[in-house]
Amino acid sequence: MKAFVLGAGLGTRLRPLTERRPKPLIPLYGKPLITFAFDHLIASGITSFVVNTHHCPEAYAAHLGGGSYRGCSLVLRHEPVLLDTGGGIKNVEDLIGQTPFVVYNGDVLADFPLRPAIEGHLASGNIATLILRSSGGPLHIQCRDGRVTDIRKSLGTSDEPSFLFTGISILSPEIFRHIPSGEIISIIPVYLALIRAGIPIGGLVADDGLWFDLGNRDAYLDAHALLRNRGVSYVRGEWPRAVQDSAAVEPSARLEGACSVGAGARVGEGAVLEDCVVWENATVESGARLKRCVVRDGKTAGGMAEGRDF
């Protein structure tokens, strides 16, 4: 079974953090966000990945080049023109083939059990199964008795229970026949057309474990605080680590709260960082006082600052 991991978004809500790298490549304690999706999928039995790219494709080549991740096949499919979710799925039809597959947003982090949803889809006969949650964000999916009945109440089902869509779904290959070729199209109108036609789309509620969308800088920083002592169930090795091995933090510097210092970064003498994230090869000058700041890769930060992106 393969997975299509969506990596082509622009990450506009996270700018300027996404100016030089796509949102799915921003680091969480030194680990690119999209690799959590890979690890979650591997833990669920998936061994082959397709990732679409658009913004800063060279960053994907730098971070994920080589054609594999943890021994699993990894193929990048570039979209010169952004195709949206439906168009992106159609654009990888030749790479997916004629077997069921998982679609996973590359900018979410989740660790709820995924295998039951996959097995449930395979046994259901649904053309798609959306993984839902009862709370934690916008409740745009209407679902009753395990079947999606509407999306954003577009079909007038105002009385149906509403759920959050996690950004993770399992699709049967028949979905490709319902997505027009060569068009920029969201998957939502495709799903709505299927619902109107009586073609079943399943909805499975997964309220266990973690789920969050790192949609803005506050959510990004808050994720570090949440994960500092908890970690993620399927991530191997010593993670999270506040300071990566090749980073240099002077003994007189202080890291307070949920801080992360990336590989090759340097924190100078007497610097004080509170709830800050320092990316790879960045520099925090001696004597700096930073609170809830992000210092991007290769950048230099100094002085006093709060809530600033360098």
N, C-alpha and C positions, 0 to 999 in steps of 0.2 A: 504494500500500500504506500502511496506517495502523498506528499503534502505540498500544497502551494502556499507559500508564505508571502504575504503582501508587503513589499518593501518599497513601493514606488511613490508613496505620498510625499508631499512637499514640507510637512511639519511646520506650517505657518504659525501655529500658536506657540511654538517653542523658539521662534527666532529671537535673538541672533544665534542661539545654540546650534541651529540646523543650517547655518549659512554654508558651511564647508563639509557637512556630512549629513546624510539622511537621518531622520528621527530614529529609525530602528537601529542605528549604529551608535547612539549616544551611550556612554558607559554608566553602568551601575556597579560601584565598587570595582571598577576596572574591567567589567565584563560587558560587551556590547549587548544591548537590549534584545536584539533579534535572536541571539544565541539561547536565551531562555526559552523561546518558542521551540527552537530545535531540540533542546534538552527535554522539554515537556513531551514533545512528539516521540523522541527516541524512547523515553520511559514508557510510552504507550504502544511501542512496537513498530513505529514508522522508521524506515531506513533510507528514504530517498526524498530529497527536497528540490523544489523549484522556487526561485525567488525572482520576482519582477523588480526592475530598477528603472528609475527615471532621473531624479535629482541626484547630482554628484555620483554618477555610476562608478567613477574611478575609486571612490571611497569603498564601495563594495568589493571591487577587485583587490584593493589593498588589504581589507580586513578578512575577506572570505574567499580570496583567490585560491586556486589549487584544485578545485573540483570536488572537494570533500569536506565534511565536518565530522570529527570523531568517527571516521571510517565509513560514514554514510555519504552517498552520492549527493552532490550539490551543483545545480545548474542555474546560472543567472540568465534571465531573459530581459533584455533592455527594451523599454518603450520610449522611443524618441518623442512621441506624442502621448501624453498621459491618457490612458484608456478607461479610467474609472474601474470599479470592481467587476462589473459584468464583462466589459471589454477585456480586462486583464485576464479573467478566467478563460474566456474564449481564445485569447492569444497564446495560451499554453496548452491548448488541446493536444497538439502533437507530442508534447513532452509528457503529458499525463497518461494518455492512452485510454483504453476502454475498461478501466477498473474504478471502483469508488475511491475517493480521495478526500483529504482534509484540507480545508481552507482556513488559514490562521493569520489574523492581523499581526504584522510584525512589530507593532508598537504597543501591544498589551503584554502584561505579565500576569500569569495565572499558574496555580498549581493544584487546582481541583482535579479529581480523578477523570481522566479523559477516555480511558479504555471502555468503560460502560457505555458511553455515548456512541463510540464507534461500533461496538457490538450491537447496540440497540438499533442503530441505523441499518446495519447489514441485515438484521432480521425483520425490518419493518416494511420494506417495499416502498419507502418514501423516496422521492426524487432528491430531497434535501432534508437534513435535520439540523436545526439551529440550536446551539447550546445557549441557554438563558440563565439569568439570575433574577431573584425576586426584588433586589434593591441594589443600590450602589451607583446609580447613574440614571440617565433618561430611560423611561419605560416605554419604548416605542413598538414593541412586538406584542400583538394580541394573540393569546394562545389558550385553548381549552382542551382538556383531556388529551394532552400530548400532541395536539395538532394546531399549527399556526393558522389563524383565521383572518388575520389582517396585519398590516404594517402601518403605523402612524395613523390608524383609524381611517385609512384612505377609502375603505370599502363600506364605511358607515357602521362598523360594529362597535359602537360606543360603550356597550355594556360588557364587553369581553374583558377578562383579566389581562393586565398589561405587565410586561417583563422587560428587563434589560437584555440586549443582545451582547454577548461577550466578545464578538468578533471572531468566533470559532464555529465552524460548521463542517458537516460531512456531506459530500455531494456524490450522487450517482452519475455515471458518465452520460446518462440521458440528458442531463442539464445542458450539454453543449448544443443539442438540437434546438434549444429554445432561446439561445443567445445569438443575435445577428452577427455576422462576420464583418470585420473592418469598421465597427462603429464604436464611438465613445458612449458607453452606457453603464449606468449603475445596475447592480444586480437586483435592486428593489423593484423596479417595474417588471422585471422578469418573474420574480416571485409573485407579485400581485396578479399577473396574468395567469400563472399556474394555479393560484388559489381560485380565481374566477372560473377556470376550466375544471375545477374539482380534482386536480392532480395533487396528491398529498405532500405537504411539507410538515415535517415533524418539529416539535419543540420539546427539548429536554431541559429541565431545570436543574442546575448544578450550583447549589448554594454553599457547598463545603469549600474549604481552602481559601486561597487568596485569589483576588482578581482586581486589577486596576489598570486604568488607561493613563499613561504618562502624557497627558494632553497639554500641560503647561508647566512652567518652571516650578511653581509651588508644588504641584503633584510630583515632579521629578525630585525635588529636594525632600519632600515628605516620604517618598519611597525609600530613601536612604535611612531615614529615621525608623521606619517600619521594619526594614530588613536587617538593621544593624545587629539585633540579637536573635532574630527569628530564622533568617536564611530562607531558602526555598528547598522543598523536599527532594527534588530530583537533581540538584546541582552537586556535582562531584567536587572533592578536594576541599581545601581550606578557603571557604568563601562564606560570608563576606570578610574581607580584610581591609582595614582602614588605610594601610600604606602598602603599596606594591613593592616587591623585592628590589627593583632597580630605582626606586624613588629615594631621595635624600631629604630627610627632615632634621634640621639642626636640633641638638639636645635642648637648647633654650627655647625652641618654638613650642607652642601649645595647640593641641587639637582638641576642641571642646564640642560635645554633642555628636551628631552624626556627620563626620567628615570622611572624605575619601581623597587620597592622593595617588594619582595614577603613575604608571610606569615611566621612568625617566624624568619625573617632575622633581622640583626642588623647592623646599620651604626654608627661607632664610632665618637668621638668628633673631630671636625675640618676637617672631611673628605670632599672632594669635588668630586662629581660625575657629569660627563657631558655625556649625552646620553648613560647611562649605564643601564644594566638590572641585577638585583640581584635576584637570585632565592630563593626558600623557604629554610629557616634555614641556609642561608649563612651569612658570617660575613665580613664586610669591616672594617679594623682596623682604629683606630684613626689616623688622619693626612694623610690618603691615598689620592692620587690624581689620579683619574681614568678617562679616556676618551674613549668612545666607547668600553667599556669592558663588558664582561658577566661573572658573578660570579655564578657558578653552585650551585645546592642545596648541602648544607653542607660544601662547600668550604670556604676558607678564603683568602681574597685579601688585600694587603697592598702595601705601597711604591708608586712609580709613574709608571704608565703604560698607554699605548694607544693601542687600537686595540688588546687587549689580552683576551684570554679566560682562566679563572681560574678553 
